[in-house]
Amino acid sequence: MRMHRGSSKGSGADPPEPEHLPLSASSDIVVEVEVARARRSEVFHRSVRPGTLVRDLVRSLGEAPEGSAVLLDGRSIPLDTRLDAPVRLVLVPTFSGG
């Protein structure tokens, strides 16, 4: 008869439940970004880690950070602003190719 490791201890106790971390320990934040262009705008939702720079968010949308203005509540914010809570931003590309 073949015995499995630990089977000879015979305590009969159930194994302990696995430990679960709260969801807030690793949760991302959702940022809504309206990319405003001359005749149209598009709205995107991005899930980012808390502390993500606005600059990195702009790049994730395929836009050039240095060629964009980012507005929060109608006011321009620096590209090195860290995102720590869900927000709605407006991204205005300030130059176009041609």
N, C-alpha and C positions, 0 to 999 in steps of 0.2 A: 504494500500500500504506500503510495506517495503522499507525503504531507507538504503543504504549502508553508512558506515562511510565516512564523507567527501563529500557526494553527495549534501548536502544542501548548500555548500559554493558557488557553481555555478560559479567559476571563468572561467571555460572552457579552461584554459591553458593546454597545453600538459605537461606531467610530464617530468622532466629533464632527459637527457640521462645519462646512468650509466657511472661512471668514469672508465677508463681503464688505467692500469699501463703499461709502456713500457715493451716489452719483455725482454730487457736487465736487468731489475730490479731483475729478478729471474732466469736468464738463467744459465744452466749448461754448462760445457766445455766438449768437446769430446777429449779423450786421446787414441791414438793408441799405443798398446803394442804388440811387437813381443816377444813371449816366445821362446827363442832359446835353443834347445836341441841338443844332439850330431848329430843325423842324420835327424832331422826334426825341423821345427819351425811352430808355429801357431801365427796368428795375431788376436788380439782382439781389439774391440772398446768399451770403457767404457765412459759413461756420468757421470761426477762427479761435485760436487759443487766446485766453486772456493775456494781455501784454503785447499782442501783435501790433506792429507799427502800421499807421495809416499808409505809409509808403509801400509796404509789402501787400496790403490789401489792394491798393491801386494796381500794382503789378499783376496780381492774381486775376484781375479783370482784363488784362491785356492792354492796359493804358500805360503811358509814360508818366511816372510821378512828377518829374520836373516840368512836364508840359501840361499839368492839370492843376486846377483849383479844387479844393475839397471844402465843402461847407457843412457846418453843423448848426442847425437853427438859424440859417441865413448868414452865418459868420464864417469867414475863412479860418481854417485851423492848420497848424504846422504839420508837415508830412511825418515828423518824428513823434507825433502824438500817439500814445499807447492806448489801445482799445481795451477797456476793462469791464464794459457792460454793453448790453444790446443797445444799438443806436441806429438812427436813420441818417445817412449822409447823402449829399448831392455832390456828384463829381462832374466838373465842367472842364472838358478838354480845352486848353487855351491856344492850341495851334493845330494846324492840319497840314497834311502833305500837299505837295502841288508842284 
